[in-house]
Amino acid sequence: MKACLNRVRRKRCTSSKRKSLPLIGVLSLLILVCTGCEVARIVEDTSIIRAVLRPAPYFSFPGGGLDSTDCNCPAHWDGNTLFLFNSCDGIRRSNGPDLFHMNNVITVPLDTSMEDGGYWIESTWKDADGALYAWYHNEPDGICLESNLTAPRIGAAVSYDNGRTFKDLGFIIETRDTINCDAQNGYDAGGNGDFSVLPDSTKQYFYFFFSVYGGDISEQGVAVARMGFNDRKDPVNKVWKWHDGGWNEPGLKGLATPIFPAAKNWADAETDAFWGPSIHWNTHINRYVILMNRAKGPPGYFQEGIYATFNPDIADPHGWTMPVRILSGGWWYPQVIGIDSTGKETDKLAGRVARFFMHGVSEWEVLFLNPDELP
């Protein structure tokens, strides 16, 4: 694959990806909102559940932070060891006794059948039998030769050595829309990607929350699909997208009805749309939480802010609350990682206090608060 720093498509690992506010500006904003307070409340609605940021010591994912992270970064536990994947110019795996003591960084090969292009592992699930299932974002080359736009798709893989090596299981989510090489967003001519995955509490289904970048504007935005839990070993043609009130469109070449529709077309030079959903279950507020980017304004996925939405039932696409901005500007790829090692918290499981990351870098904690805890 090409050197990540030289990519002209969206998946680039470079500090030039900062959007709207430099890091010091974000921290200054937090301090100004609540000078002298331990917690800086920047959510500006009357929701009964709150996501609140407060400054914390600098920390980055192993392997270079900004220059090694370009997607949602999954983690899992095996016994008392935490494993973390962060992807950009290749896939990196690190491990350690907790989030703040990760080391042993290795580059992970993916035995894949894809023709070309880059790949990024964006979600994982550790099975009871020891198998590690992973789902990757792929950006094939040669989609639009003149504009160099791509059209992402989602594939599955499995590992039997905690992610040291992976076997490809094939592509499972892909658009059927006509590729638009005249799109003005700077990176995508369509496609489905930038996603995260989580099973329901009873392990009946895996739910995929992903970004839709093409087709009619009514189909663009953040969408959801599901796959039977028992289909994880043989996933091709087993994923079904939510469309017009049912799970009735195939993951490959099917349509999707977004749960958060785009306000302006992704093909426009100045889009307005959510993308890059990162989901976890929060044990403190007893809700699923999704953090998302919002692109609005100039081309290049210009970052308007980071938003949070909540839902007690992952199986209900209509159950998500109105997204609320928790940070103005910022960087791409917001996510949390829980910090309670005894509770085996990860990017998929967190409690009242978690680390908030953007682009593999954290200078914040995020607090999830119930109504009686509001500062």
Sequence and secondary structure as in RCSB ss.txt:
>XXXX:A:sequence
MKACLNRVRRKRCTSSKRKSLPLIGVLSLLILVCTGCEVARIVEDTSIIRAVLRPAPYFSFPGGGLDSTDCNCPA
HWDGNTLFLFNSCDGIRRSNGPDLFHMNNVITVPLDTSMEDGGYWIESTWKDADGALYAWYHNEPDGICLESNLT
APRIGAAVSYDNGRTFKDLGFIIETRDTINCDAQNGYDAGGNGDFSVLPDSTKQYFYFFFSVYGGDISEQGVAVA
RMGFNDRKDPVNKVWKWHDGGWNEPGLKGLATPIFPAAKNWADAETDAFWGPSIHWNTHINRYVILMNRAKGPPG
YFQEGIYATFNPDIADPHGWTMPVRILSGGWWYPQVIGIDSTGKETDKLAGRVARFFMHGVSEWEVLFLNPDELP
>XXXX:A:secstr
   GGG  SS   SGGG BSS HHHHHHHHHHHTTT SSB    S  SSEEEEEEEEEEE TTTGGGT  S   E
EEETTEEEEEEESSSEEEEEESSGGG EEEEEE EE    SSEEEEEEEEE TTS EEEEEEEE SSSSTTT  B
  EEEEEEESSTTSSEEEEEEEEB  S   TT  SSSBSS EEEEEEEE TTSSEEEEEEEE SSSGGG EEEEE
EEEGGGTTS TT EEEEETTEEEEETBT     SEE SB TTSSS EEEEEEEEEEETTTTEEEEEEEEEESSTT
T EEEEEEEEES TT GGG    EEEEESB S EEEEE  TTTT  SSEE SEEEEEETTEEEEEEEEE GGG  
